C-alpha cells in the first residue's frame, strides 16, 4: 500500500477520494429512490421475476 500511495500525487489522491464519495453517495440516493418507488407501487410482478 505504501508504494502504491507514494506513486500518486496529492491531486490524484483527492480525485480518487472524490470519485469514491460521489459514487457511494449516488448509489445510496438510487437505492433510496428505488425503495420509495417500490413502496408506492405494490405490484407482485417483481416477485414473479425472482
Secondary structure, 3 states (H helix, E strand, C coil): CHHHHHCCCHHHHHHHHHHHHHHHHHHHHHHHHHHHHHHHCCCCHHHHHC
